[in-house]
């Protein structure tokens, strides 16, 4: 079957996801268009990471549907979902500690679903010069910031249509955070869509096209940067800022 390339990259409808008997997501629906930058915000424990895991098949929803380029992928294994052109930068980074920087990058390398090879080793190292200096270092010999660069670089080596970043700047030094945000801007300019979970409201307002706020497993706000910036009461009520 030919791969659909029009319409949303991901479209989720009425997702209900549980951990055991705990009902975490309560009927969440969303869509991500090609090239769109979508921010996902909310206080800790409100369901943001669970939503990402539901989209990726890591914690499948009990009810609802997930479609990738129009194809029903609800309940599909994660590797089948990401092979549709999706890359994930998890909060725990998930690098291989016993592999070198080069090995971590090269093992992930593949063309995108449409055959694109825009992101190769040379481009990733140009984007993250610090990794070029650490090529033979093992993953567990890198600083936290370097590990985060490696995780983002590895995701880009898959030439995705959509990059999902879960707290990519959490706990990093200010200079490293600035570097990560600069790379995310480059990603946007290259036409890759992104879903970003982060607490840096200022950076998200500057970068994202659209914002969703989750509270207690439900979407309580959706809007543009202009609208969200103009409503500080929403920041106070749902984000604690």
MARBA-3410 file (N, C-alpha, C, O; in Angstrom, 1 decimal):
241
0.9,-1.2,0.0,0.0,0.0,0.0,0.9,1.2,0.0,1.8,1.3,0.8 ~ 0.6,2.2,-0.9,1.4,3.4,-0.9,1.2,4.2,0.3,0.2,4.2,1.0 ~ 2.3,4.9,0.7,2.3,5.7,1.9,1.6,7.0,1.7,2.0,7.8,0.8 ~ 0.6,7.3,2.5,0.0,8.6,2.4,0.9,9.7,3.0,1.6,9.5,4.0 ~ 1.0,10.8,2.3,1.9,11.9,2.7,1.2,13.2,2.9,1.8,14.2,3.2
-0.1,13.2,2.7,-0.9,14.5,3.0,-1.7,14.3,4.2,-1.9,13.2,4.8 ~ -2.2,15.4,4.7,-3.0,15.4,6.0,-2.0,15.4,7.2,-0.8,15.5,7.0 ~ -2.6,15.2,8.4,-1.7,15.2,9.6,-0.7,14.1,9.6,-1.0,13.0,9.0 ~ 0.4,14.3,10.2,1.4,13.2,10.5,0.8,12.3,11.5,0.7,11.1,11.2 ~ 0.3,12.8,12.6,-0.3,12.0,13.6,-1.7,12.6,13.9,-1.8,13.9,14.0
-2.7,11.8,14.0,-4.0,12.2,14.4,-4.5,11.2,15.5,-4.7,10.0,15.2 ~ -4.7,11.7,16.7,-5.2,10.9,17.8,-6.6,11.3,18.2,-6.9,12.5,18.2 ~ -7.5,10.4,18.4,-8.9,10.7,18.7,-9.3,9.9,20.0,-9.2,8.7,20.1 ~ -9.8,10.7,21.0,-10.4,10.2,22.2,-9.6,9.1,22.9,-10.0,8.0,23.1 ~ -8.3,9.5,23.2,-7.4,8.5,23.8,-7.7,8.4,25.3,-7.8,9.4,26.0
-7.9,7.2,25.7,-8.0,6.9,27.2,-6.9,5.9,27.5,-6.9,4.8,27.0 ~ -6.0,6.3,28.4,-4.8,5.5,28.7,-4.8,5.3,30.2,-5.0,6.2,31.0 ~ -4.4,4.0,30.6,-4.4,3.7,32.0,-3.0,3.1,32.3,-2.3,2.6,31.5 ~ -2.6,3.3,33.6,-1.5,2.5,34.2,-2.2,1.6,35.3,-2.6,2.1,36.3 ~ -2.3,0.3,34.9,-3.1,-0.5,35.8,-4.6,0.0,35.9,-5.2,0.1,34.9
-5.0,0.2,37.1,-6.4,0.7,37.3,-6.5,2.3,37.3,-7.5,2.8,37.3 ~ -5.3,2.9,37.2,-5.3,4.4,37.2,-5.6,4.9,35.8,-4.8,4.7,34.8 ~ -6.6,5.7,35.7,-7.1,6.3,34.4,-6.3,7.6,34.3,-6.6,8.6,34.9 ~ -5.4,7.7,33.3,-4.5,8.8,33.2,-4.9,9.8,32.1,-5.1,11.0,32.4 ~ -5.2,9.3,30.9,-5.7,10.2,29.8,-7.2,10.0,29.7,-7.7,8.9,29.6
-7.9,11.1,29.6,-9.4,11.1,29.6,-9.9,11.7,28.3,-10.4,12.8,28.3 ~ -9.8,10.9,27.2,-10.4,11.3,26.0,-9.7,12.4,25.2,-10.3,13.4,24.7 ~ -8.3,12.4,25.2,-7.5,13.4,24.5,-7.5,13.2,23.0,-7.4,12.1,22.5 ~ -7.7,14.3,22.2,-7.6,14.3,20.8,-6.7,15.4,20.4,-6.7,16.5,20.9 ~ -5.8,15.1,19.4,-4.9,16.1,18.8,-4.5,15.7,17.4,-4.7,14.5,17.0
-3.9,16.6,16.7,-3.3,16.3,15.4,-2.0,17.2,15.3,-1.9,18.2,15.8 ~ -1.1,16.7,14.5,0.1,17.4,14.2,0.3,17.4,12.7,0.4,16.4,12.0 ~ 0.4,18.6,12.2,0.5,18.8,10.7,2.0,18.7,10.3,2.9,19.0,11.1 ~ 2.3,18.4,9.1,3.7,18.5,8.6,4.3,19.8,8.8,3.7,20.8,8.5 ~ 5.5,19.9,9.3,6.2,21.1,9.6,5.8,21.9,10.8,6.4,23.0,11.1
4.7,21.5,11.5,4.2,22.2,12.6,5.0,22.0,13.9,5.5,20.9,14.1 ~ 5.2,23.0,14.7,5.8,22.9,16.0,4.7,23.0,17.0,4.1,24.1,17.1 ~ 4.4,22.0,17.8,3.4,21.9,18.8,4.0,21.8,20.2,4.8,20.9,20.4 ~ 3.6,22.7,21.1,4.1,22.5,22.4,3.0,21.8,23.3,1.8,22.0,23.0 ~ 3.5,21.1,24.3,2.6,20.3,25.1,3.0,20.7,26.6,4.1,20.4,27.0
2.2,21.4,27.3,2.5,22.0,28.6,1.5,21.5,29.6,0.4,21.0,29.3 ~ 2.0,21.7,30.9,1.1,21.3,32.0,2.0,21.0,33.2,3.2,20.8,33.0 ~ 1.5,21.1,34.4,2.3,20.7,35.6,2.7,19.3,35.5,2.1,18.5,34.8 ~ 3.6,18.9,36.4,4.1,17.5,36.5,2.9,16.6,36.9,2.1,17.0,37.7 ~ 2.9,15.4,36.3,1.9,14.4,36.7,0.6,14.6,36.0,-0.4,14.0,36.5
0.5,15.5,35.0,-0.8,15.7,34.4,-1.1,14.9,33.1,-2.2,14.9,32.6 ~ -0.1,14.1,32.7,-0.3,13.2,31.6,0.4,13.5,30.3,0.2,12.8,29.3 ~ 1.4,14.4,30.4,2.1,14.8,29.1,2.9,13.6,28.6,2.8,13.2,27.4 ~ 3.7,13.0,29.4,4.6,11.9,29.0,3.7,10.7,28.6,4.0,10.0,27.7 ~ 2.6,10.5,29.4,1.7,9.4,29.0,1.1,9.6,27.6,1.0,8.6,26.9
0.8,10.8,27.3,0.3,11.1,26.0,1.3,10.7,24.9,1.0,10.1,23.9 ~ 2.5,11.2,25.1,3.6,10.8,24.1,3.7,9.3,24.0,3.9,8.8,22.9 ~ 3.8,8.6,25.1,3.9,7.2,25.1,2.7,6.5,24.4,2.9,5.5,23.8 ~ 1.5,7.1,24.5,0.4,6.5,23.8,0.5,6.7,22.3,0.1,5.8,21.6 ~ 1.0,7.9,21.9,1.1,8.1,20.5,2.2,7.2,19.9,2.0,6.7,18.7
3.2,6.8,20.6,4.3,6.0,20.1,4.1,4.5,20.4,5.0,3.7,20.0 ~ 3.0,4.1,21.0,2.8,2.7,21.2,3.5,2.1,22.4,3.5,0.9,22.6 ~ 4.2,3.0,23.2,4.9,2.5,24.4,3.9,2.2,25.5,4.2,1.2,26.3 ~ 2.8,2.9,25.6,1.8,2.6,26.6,0.5,2.8,25.8,-0.1,3.8,25.8 ~ 0.0,1.7,25.1,-1.1,1.8,24.2,-2.4,2.2,24.9,-2.6,1.8,26.0
-3.2,3.1,24.3,-4.5,3.5,24.9,-5.4,2.3,25.0,-5.4,1.4,24.1 ~ -6.3,2.3,25.9,-7.3,1.2,26.0,-8.5,1.6,25.1,-9.1,0.7,24.5 ~ -8.7,2.9,24.9,-9.8,3.3,24.0,-9.2,4.5,23.2,-8.3,5.2,23.6 ~ -9.8,4.6,22.0,-9.3,5.7,21.1,-8.5,5.2,20.0,-8.1,4.0,19.9 ~ -8.1,6.1,19.0,-7.3,5.7,17.9,-6.2,6.6,17.7,-6.2,7.8,18.0
-5.1,6.0,17.1,-3.9,6.8,16.7,-3.6,6.5,15.3,-3.4,5.3,14.9 ~ -3.7,7.5,14.4,-3.4,7.3,13.0,-2.1,8.1,12.6,-1.9,9.2,13.1 ~ -1.3,7.4,11.8,-0.1,8.1,11.3,-0.2,8.1,9.8,-0.3,7.1,9.1 ~ -0.2,9.4,9.3,-0.5,9.6,7.9,-1.7,8.8,7.4,-1.7,8.2,6.3 ~ -2.8,8.8,8.2,-4.0,8.2,7.9,-4.1,6.8,8.1,-5.2,6.2,8.0
-3.0,6.1,8.5,-3.0,4.7,8.7,-3.3,4.4,10.2,-2.6,5.0,11.0 ~ -4.2,3.5,10.5,-4.5,3.2,11.9,-3.3,2.4,12.5,-3.0,1.3,12.1 ~ -2.7,3.0,13.5,-1.5,2.4,14.2,-1.8,2.1,15.6,-0.9,1.9,16.4 ~ -3.1,2.2,16.0,-3.5,1.9,17.4,-3.1,0.5,17.8,-3.4,-0.4,17.1 ~ -2.3,0.5,18.9,-1.8,-0.8,19.3,-0.7,-1.4,18.6,-0.2,-2.5,18.9
-0.1,-0.7,17.6,1.0,-1.2,16.8,2.3,-1.1,17.7,2.3,-0.3,18.6 ~ 3.2,-2.0,17.4,4.5,-2.0,18.2,5.2,-0.7,17.9,5.1,-0.1,16.8 ~ 6.0,-0.1,18.9,6.6,1.1,18.7,7.5,1.2,17.5,7.6,2.2,16.8 ~ 8.2,0.1,17.2,9.2,0.2,16.0,8.4,0.4,14.7,8.9,1.1,13.8 ~ 7.2,-0.1,14.6,6.4,0.1,13.4,5.9,1.5,13.3,5.8,2.1,12.2
5.6,2.1,14.4,5.2,3.5,14.4,6.3,4.4,14.1,6.1,5.3,13.2 ~ 7.5,4.3,14.7,8.6,5.2,14.4,9.1,5.0,13.0,9.7,6.0,12.4 ~ 8.9,3.9,12.4,9.4,3.6,11.0,8.5,4.4,10.1,8.9,4.5,8.9 ~ 7.4,5.0,10.5,6.6,5.9,9.6,7.2,7.3,9.5,6.6,8.1,8.9 ~ 8.3,7.5,10.2,9.0,8.8,10.1,8.9,9.6,11.4,8.9,10.9,11.4
8.9,9.0,12.6,8.8,9.6,13.9,10.1,9.3,14.7,10.5,8.1,14.7 ~ 10.6,10.3,15.3,11.8,10.1,16.2,11.4,10.6,17.6,10.7,11.6,17.7 ~ 11.9,9.9,18.6,11.6,10.3,20.0,12.9,10.6,20.8,13.8,9.8,20.8 ~ 12.9,11.7,21.5,13.9,12.0,22.4,13.3,11.9,23.8,12.7,12.9,24.3 ~ 13.5,10.8,24.5,12.9,10.6,25.8,13.5,11.4,26.9,14.6,11.9,26.8
12.8,11.6,28.0,13.2,12.3,29.1,14.5,11.7,29.7,15.4,12.4,30.2 ~ 14.6,10.4,29.7,15.8,9.7,30.3,16.9,9.5,29.3,17.9,8.9,29.6 ~ 16.7,10.1,28.1,17.8,10.1,27.0,17.9,8.7,26.3,17.9,8.7,25.1 ~ 18.1,7.7,27.1,18.1,6.3,26.5,19.3,6.1,25.6,19.2,5.3,24.7 ~ 20.5,6.7,25.8,21.6,6.4,25.0,22.2,5.1,25.5,21.9,4.6,26.6
23.1,4.5,24.7,23.7,3.2,25.0,25.1,3.6,25.7,26.0,4.1,25.0 ~ 25.2,3.3,27.0,26.4,3.8,27.7,27.6,3.1,27.3,28.7,3.6,27.5 ~ 27.5,1.8,26.8,28.7,1.0,26.5,29.1,1.2,25.0,29.9,0.4,24.5 ~ 28.4,2.1,24.3,28.8,2.4,22.9,29.4,3.8,22.8,29.1,4.7,23.6 ~ 30.3,4.0,21.9,30.9,5.3,21.7,29.9,6.3,21.1,28.8,5.9,20.6
30.3,7.6,21.1,29.4,8.6,20.5,29.2,8.2,19.0,28.1,8.2,18.5 ~ 30.2,7.8,18.3,30.1,7.5,16.9,29.2,6.3,16.7,28.3,6.3,15.9 ~ 29.3,5.3,17.6,28.5,4.1,17.5,27.0,4.4,17.8,26.1,3.9,17.1 ~ 26.8,5.2,18.8,25.4,5.6,19.1,24.7,6.3,17.9,23.5,6.1,17.7 ~ 25.5,7.1,17.2,24.9,7.9,16.1,24.7,7.0,14.9,23.7,7.0,14.2
25.8,6.2,14.5,25.8,5.4,13.3,24.7,4.3,13.3,24.1,4.0,12.3 ~ 24.5,3.7,14.5,23.6,2.6,14.6,22.2,3.1,14.3,21.3,2.3,14.0 ~ 21.9,4.4,14.5,20.5,4.9,14.3,20.3,5.4,12.9,19.2,5.7,12.5 ~ 21.4,5.5,12.1,21.3,6.1,10.8,20.5,5.4,9.8,20.6,4.2,9.6 ~ 19.6,6.1,9.2,18.8,5.5,8.1,18.1,6.6,7.3,17.9,7.7,7.9
17.7,6.3,6.1,17.0,7.3,5.3,15.6,7.5,5.9,15.1,6.6,6.6 ~ 15.0,8.7,5.6,13.6,8.8,6.0,12.7,8.0,5.2,13.1,7.4,4.2 ~ 11.4,7.9,5.6,10.5,7.0,4.9,10.3,7.3,3.4,10.0,6.5,2.5 ~ 10.6,8.6,3.0,10.6,9.0,1.6,12.0,9.0,1.0,12.1,9.5,-0.1 ~ 12.9,8.4,1.7,14.3,8.3,1.1,15.2,9.4,1.4,16.4,9.4,1.0
14.7,10.4,2.1,15.6,11.6,2.5,16.8,11.2,3.3,16.7,10.3,4.2 ~ 17.9,11.8,3.0,19.2,11.6,3.8,19.8,12.9,4.2,21.0,13.1,4.1 ~ 18.9,13.9,4.5,19.3,15.2,4.9,20.2,15.2,6.1,21.2,16.0,6.1 ~ 19.9,14.4,7.1,20.7,14.4,8.3,21.6,13.2,8.3,21.2,12.0,8.5 ~ 22.9,13.4,8.1,23.9,12.3,8.1,24.9,12.6,9.3,24.7,13.6,10.0
25.9,11.8,9.4,26.8,12.0,10.5,27.5,13.3,10.4,27.7,14.0,11.4 ~ 27.9,13.7,9.2,28.6,15.0,9.0,27.8,16.2,9.5,28.3,17.1,10.1 ~ 26.5,16.2,9.1,25.6,17.3,9.5,25.4,17.3,11.0,25.3,18.4,11.6 ~ 25.2,16.2,11.6,24.9,16.1,13.0,26.2,16.7,13.8,26.0,17.4,14.8 ~ 27.4,16.3,13.3,28.6,16.7,14.0,28.8,18.2,13.8,29.4,18.9,14.6
28.4,18.7,12.6,28.5,20.2,12.4,27.5,20.9,13.3,27.8,22.0,13.7 ~ 26.3,20.3,13.5,25.3,20.9,14.4,25.7,20.9,15.8,25.5,21.8,16.6 ~ 26.4,19.8,16.2,26.9,19.6,17.6,28.4,19.4,17.6,28.9,18.3,17.8 ~ 29.2,20.5,17.5,30.6,20.4,17.4,31.2,19.7,18.6,32.2,19.0,18.6 ~ 30.5,19.8,19.8,31.0,19.1,21.0,31.1,17.6,20.8,31.9,16.9,21.4
30.1,17.0,20.1,30.1,15.6,19.9,31.3,15.2,19.0,31.8,14.1,19.2 ~ 31.6,16.0,18.0,32.8,15.7,17.2,34.0,15.6,18.0,34.9,14.8,17.7 ~ 34.1,16.3,19.1,35.3,16.3,20.0,35.2,15.0,20.9,36.3,14.7,21.5 ~ 34.1,14.4,21.0,33.9,13.2,21.9,33.6,11.9,21.1,33.1,11.0,21.7 ~ 34.0,11.9,19.9,33.6,10.8,19.0,33.9,9.4,19.6,33.1,8.4,19.4
35.0,9.2,20.3,35.4,7.9,20.8,35.1,7.7,22.2,35.4,6.7,22.8 ~ 34.4,8.7,22.9,34.0,8.6,24.2,32.8,7.6,24.4,31.9,7.7,23.5 ~ 32.8,6.8,25.4,31.6,6.0,25.7,30.4,6.9,26.1,30.6,8.0,26.7 ~ 29.2,6.5,25.9,28.1,7.2,26.3,28.0,7.6,27.7,27.6,8.7,28.1 ~ 28.5,6.7,28.6,28.5,7.0,30.0,29.6,7.9,30.5,29.8,8.2,31.7
30.5,8.3,29.6,31.6,9.2,29.9,31.3,10.7,29.5,32.1,11.6,29.5 ~ 30.0,10.9,29.0,29.6,12.2,28.6,28.9,13.0,29.7,28.3,12.4,30.6 ~ 29.0,14.3,29.7,28.2,15.1,30.6,26.7,15.0,30.3,26.3,14.5,29.2 ~ 25.8,15.5,31.2,24.4,15.4,30.9,24.0,16.2,29.7,23.2,15.7,28.9 ~ 24.7,17.3,29.5,24.4,18.1,28.3,24.8,17.4,27.0,24.1,17.5,26.0
26.0,16.8,27.1,26.5,16.1,25.9,25.6,14.9,25.6,25.4,14.6,24.4 ~ 25.2,14.2,26.6,24.2,13.1,26.4,23.0,13.6,25.7,22.4,12.9,24.9 ~ 22.5,14.7,26.1,21.3,15.2,25.5,21.5,15.6,24.0,20.7,15.3,23.2 ~ 22.7,16.2,23.7,23.0,16.5,22.3,23.1,15.2,21.5,22.6,15.1,20.4 ~ 23.7,14.1,22.1,23.8,12.8,21.5,22.4,12.2,21.2,22.2,11.7,20.1
21.5,12.4,22.1,20.1,11.9,22.0,19.4,12.6,20.8,18.7,11.9,20.0 ~ 19.5,13.9,20.8,18.9,14.7,19.7,19.5,14.3,18.4,18.9,14.1,17.4 ~ 20.9,14.3,18.3,21.6,13.9,17.1,21.2,12.6,16.6,21.0,12.4,15.4 ~ 21.1,11.6,17.5,20.7,10.2,17.1,19.3,10.2,16.5,19.1,9.5,15.5 ~ 18.4,11.0,17.1,17.0,11.1,16.5,17.1,11.7,15.1,16.3,11.2,14.2
17.9,12.7,14.9,17.9,13.3,13.6,18.6,12.4,12.6,18.2,12.5,11.4 ~ 19.4,11.5,13.0,20.0,10.5,12.0,19.0,9.6,11.4,19.3,8.9,10.4 ~ 17.8,9.5,12.0,16.7,8.7,11.3,16.0,9.5,10.3,15.0,9.0,9.6 ~ 16.3,10.8,10.0,15.7,11.6,9.0,14.2,11.6,9.2,13.4,11.2,8.3 ~ 13.7,12.1,10.4,12.3,12.0,10.6,11.4,13.1,10.0,12.0,14.1,9.6
10.1,12.8,9.9,9.2,13.9,9.5,8.7,14.6,10.8,8.3,15.8,10.7 ~ 8.8,13.9,11.9,8.3,14.4,13.2,9.3,14.0,14.3,9.6,12.9,14.4 ~ 9.7,15.0,15.1,10.6,14.8,16.2,9.8,15.1,17.5,9.2,16.2,17.6 ~ 9.8,14.1,18.4,9.1,14.3,19.7,10.1,14.4,20.8,10.9,13.5,21.0 ~ 10.1,15.6,21.5,11.1,15.9,22.5,10.4,16.0,23.9,9.6,16.9,24.1
10.8,15.1,24.8,10.2,15.1,26.1,11.2,15.7,27.1,12.2,15.0,27.5 ~ 11.0,17.0,27.5,11.8,17.6,28.5,13.3,17.7,28.0,14.2,17.3,28.8 ~ 13.5,18.1,26.8,14.9,18.0,26.2,15.8,19.0,26.9,17.1,18.8,26.8 ~ 15.4,20.0,27.6,16.3,21.0,28.2,16.2,20.8,29.8,16.9,21.6,30.4 ~ 15.5,19.9,30.3,15.3,19.8,31.7,16.7,19.5,32.4,17.4,18.6,32.0
17.0,20.3,33.4,18.2,20.0,34.3,19.5,20.4,33.6,20.6,20.1,34.2 ~ 19.5,21.0,32.5,20.7,21.4,31.8,21.2,22.8,32.1,20.4,23.6,32.5 ~ 22.5,23.0,32.0,23.1,24.3,32.3,22.5,25.3,31.3,22.2,24.9,30.1 ~ 22.4,26.6,31.6,21.9,27.6,30.7,22.5,27.6,29.3,21.7,27.7,28.3 ~ 23.8,27.5,29.2,24.4,27.5,27.9,24.0,26.3,27.0,23.8,26.4,25.8
23.9,25.2,27.7,23.5,24.0,27.0,22.0,24.1,26.5,21.7,23.7,25.4 ~ 21.2,24.6,27.4,19.8,24.8,27.1,19.7,25.7,25.8,18.9,25.5,24.9 ~ 20.5,26.8,25.8,20.5,27.7,24.7,20.9,27.0,23.4,20.3,27.3,22.4 ~ 21.8,26.1,23.5,22.3,25.4,22.3,21.2,24.4,21.8,21.0,24.3,20.6 ~ 20.5,23.8,22.8,19.5,22.8,22.4,18.3,23.6,21.7,17.8,23.2,20.6
17.9,24.8,22.2,16.9,25.5,21.6,17.3,26.0,20.2,16.5,26.1,19.3 ~ 18.6,26.4,20.1,19.1,26.8,18.7,18.9,25.7,17.7,18.6,25.9,16.6 ~ 19.2,24.5,18.2,19.1,23.3,17.3,17.6,23.1,16.9,17.3,22.7,15.8 ~ 16.7,23.2,17.9,15.3,23.0,17.6,14.8,24.0,16.6,14.0,23.7,15.7 ~ 15.4,25.3,16.6,15.0,26.3,15.6,15.5,25.8,14.2,14.8,26.0,13.2
16.7,25.2,14.2,17.2,24.7,12.9,16.3,23.6,12.4,16.1,23.5,11.2 ~ 15.9,22.8,13.3,15.0,21.7,12.9,13.7,22.2,12.3,13.2,21.7,11.3 ~ 13.1,23.3,12.9,11.9,23.9,12.4,12.2,24.4,11.0,11.3,24.2,10.1 ~ 13.3,25.1,10.8,13.6,25.7,9.5,13.8,24.7,8.4,13.6,24.9,7.3 ~ 14.2,23.5,8.9,14.4,22.4,7.9,13.1,21.7,7.5,13.1,20.9,6.6
12.0,22.1,8.1,10.7,21.5,7.8,10.3,20.3,8.6,9.2,19.8,8.3 ~ 11.0,19.9,9.5,10.7,18.8,10.4,9.7,19.3,11.4,9.9,20.3,12.1 ~ 8.6,18.6,11.6,7.6,18.9,12.6,8.1,18.5,14.0,9.0,17.6,14.1 ~ 7.6,19.0,15.0,8.1,18.7,16.4,6.9,18.8,17.4,6.1,19.7,17.3 ~ 6.9,17.9,18.4,6.1,18.0,19.6,7.1,18.2,20.7,8.0,17.4,20.9
6.9,19.3,21.5,7.9,19.6,22.5,7.2,19.7,23.8,6.3,20.5,24.0 ~ 7.7,18.9,24.8,7.3,19.1,26.2,8.4,19.8,26.9,9.6,19.3,26.9 ~ 8.1,20.9,27.5,9.2,21.7,28.2,8.5,22.7,29.1,7.3,23.0,28.9 ~ 9.3,23.2,30.1,8.8,24.1,31.0,9.2,25.6,30.7,8.8,26.5,31.4 ~ 10.0,25.8,29.6,10.5,27.1,29.3,9.4,27.8,28.4,9.4,27.7,27.2
8.5,28.5,29.1,7.4,29.1,28.4,7.8,30.1,27.4,7.3,30.2,26.3 ~ 8.8,30.9,27.8,9.3,32.0,26.9,9.8,31.4,25.6,9.5,31.9,24.5 ~ 10.6,30.3,25.7,11.2,29.7,24.5,10.0,29.1,23.6,10.1,29.1,22.4 ~ 9.1,28.4,24.3,8.0,27.8,23.6,7.1,28.9,22.9,6.6,28.6,21.7 ~ 6.9,30.0,23.5,6.1,31.0,22.9,6.7,31.6,21.7,6.1,32.0,20.7
8.1,31.6,21.7,8.8,32.2,20.5,8.8,31.2,19.4,8.9,31.5,18.2 ~ 8.8,29.9,19.7,9.1,28.8,18.7,7.9,28.1,18.2,7.8,27.9,17.0 ~ 7.0,27.8,19.0,5.9,26.9,18.6,4.8,27.6,17.9,4.5,28.8,18.1 ~ 4.1,26.9,17.0,3.0,27.4,16.2,1.7,27.3,17.0,0.8,28.1,16.8 ~ 1.6,26.3,17.8,0.4,26.0,18.6,0.7,25.4,19.9,1.8,24.7,20.0
-0.1,25.6,20.9,0.1,25.1,22.2,-1.1,24.4,22.8,-2.2,24.8,22.6 ~ -0.8,23.3,23.4,-1.8,22.5,24.2,-1.4,22.5,25.6,-0.2,22.3,25.9 ~ -2.3,22.7,26.5,-2.1,22.5,28.0,-2.9,21.4,28.5,-4.1,21.3,28.2 ~ -2.3,20.5,29.2,-3.0,19.3,29.8,-3.1,19.5,31.3,-2.1,19.8,31.9 ~ -4.3,19.2,31.8,-4.5,19.1,33.2,-5.3,17.9,33.5,-6.4,17.7,33.0
-4.8,17.1,34.4,-5.6,15.9,34.9,-6.0,15.0,33.7,-7.2,14.5,33.7 ~ -5.1,14.9,32.7,-5.4,14.0,31.6,-6.3,14.5,30.6,-6.8,13.7,29.7 ~ -6.6,15.8,30.6,-7.5,16.4,29.6,-6.8,17.7,29.0,-6.1,18.3,29.7 ~ -7.2,18.0,27.8,-6.7,19.2,27.2,-7.6,20.3,27.7,-8.8,20.3,27.4 ~ -7.0,21.3,28.4,-7.8,22.4,28.9,-7.6,23.7,28.2,-8.3,24.7,28.4
-6.6,23.7,27.3,-6.3,24.9,26.5,-5.6,24.5,25.2,-4.8,23.7,25.2 ~ -6.0,25.2,24.1,-5.4,25.1,22.8,-5.4,26.5,22.1,-6.4,27.1,22.0 ~ -4.2,26.9,21.7,-4.2,28.2,21.0,-2.8,28.6,20.5,-1.9,27.8,20.7 ~ -2.8,29.8,20.0,-1.5,30.3,19.4,-0.7,30.9,20.4,-1.1,31.1,21.6 ~ 0.6,31.3,20.1,1.5,32.0,21.0,0.9,33.3,21.4,1.0,33.7,22.5
0.3,34.0,20.4,-0.2,35.4,20.7,-1.4,35.3,21.7,-1.4,36.1,22.6 ~ -2.2,34.3,21.5,-3.3,34.1,22.5,-2.9,33.7,23.9,-3.3,34.3,24.9 ~ -1.9,32.8,23.9,-1.4,32.3,25.2,-0.7,33.4,25.9,-0.8,33.6,27.2 ~ 0.2,34.2,25.2,0.9,35.3,25.8,0.0,36.3,26.4,0.3,37.0,27.4 ~ -1.2,36.5,25.8,-2.1,37.5,26.2,-3.0,37.1,27.3,-3.8,37.9,27.8
-2.9,35.9,27.8,-3.7,35.4,28.9,-2.9,34.8,30.0,-2.8,33.6,30.2 ~ -2.3,35.7,30.8,-1.4,35.3,31.9,-2.2,34.5,33.0,-1.5,33.7,33.7 ~ -3.5,34.7,33.0,-4.2,33.9,34.0,-4.2,32.4,33.7,-4.3,31.6,34.6 ~ -4.0,32.0,32.5,-3.9,30.6,32.1,-2.5,30.1,32.6,-2.5,29.0,33.1 ~ -1.5,30.9,32.5,-0.2,30.5,33.0,-0.3,30.2,34.5,0.3,29.2,35.0
-0.9,31.1,35.2,-1.0,30.9,36.7,-1.9,29.7,37.0,-1.5,28.9,37.9 ~ -2.9,29.5,36.3,-3.9,28.4,36.7,-3.3,27.1,36.4,-3.5,26.1,37.1 ~ -2.7,26.9,35.2,-2.3,25.6,34.7,-0.9,25.3,34.7,-0.4,24.1,34.6 ~ 0.0,26.4,34.7,1.4,26.2,34.5,2.2,26.6,35.8,3.4,26.2,35.9 ~ 1.6,27.3,36.6,2.3,27.7,37.9,3.4,28.7,37.6,4.3,28.8,38.4
3.2,29.6,36.6,4.2,30.6,36.3,3.6,32.0,36.3,4.3,33.0,36.1
END
